[in-house]
């Protein structure tokens, strides 16, 4: 099976996508809708084709903090009770202190375990950038990133995103910096 990453509907033809590496062609991507278990994906499973990948113009590397792209679909996605666009933070949200945050994704259930086939979610607290930087001494944590994780470890989000209450605003997408109890996320740039 190829790698599967979550992308997040923000309009009927645009999705927010974690840019873990450059994708050379939109034809390399398939967007599946409403999948909760990766085992549901088969060769004949219907999907949306990607027309264009719009990489943030300040993207340089995964550590730059702008490792987010937009995917423009060839056809619009219909909204349903279970499939709606996620809210993105606005300029006014920059100083909001979020307390009710969740990470979702197809990551590991425990450190160095196997990737889960069923979409997971976990309540997870945000931590300060200075605390995060101390934990990730070999990496630069910029103001374009947020961190989340429990002090005692065991719950984080790799291959996922973090979103918080107040209309479930999508704050960031997971950066692949493996540690047992903290996870770094790229902030959704506001404005794009």
DAJOVEN-V430027 format. One record per run of one state. SS is the DSSP state (helix for helix, strand for strand, loop for the rest). FROM is the first residue (numbers start at 1). TO is the last residue. Records with the same first field share a line. If there is no record, write none. Layout:
SS: FROM-TO ; FROM-TO
This chain:
loop: 1-6 ; 12-13 ; 19-25 ; 29-29 ; 32-36 ; 41-47 ; 56-61 ; 65-67 ; 74-86 ; 89-90 ; 94-100 ; 106-107 ; 109-114 ; 116-117 ; 119-119 ; 124-125 ; 128-128 ; 136-144 ; 149-159 ; 165-168 ; 175-182 ; 188-192
strand: 7-11 ; 14-18 ; 30-31 ; 37-37 ; 48-55 ; 68-73 ; 87-88 ; 101-105 ; 108-108 ; 115-115 ; 118-118 ; 120-123 ; 126-127 ; 145-148 ; 160-164 ; 169-174 ; 183-187
helix: 26-28 ; 38-40 ; 62-64 ; 91-93 ; 129-135
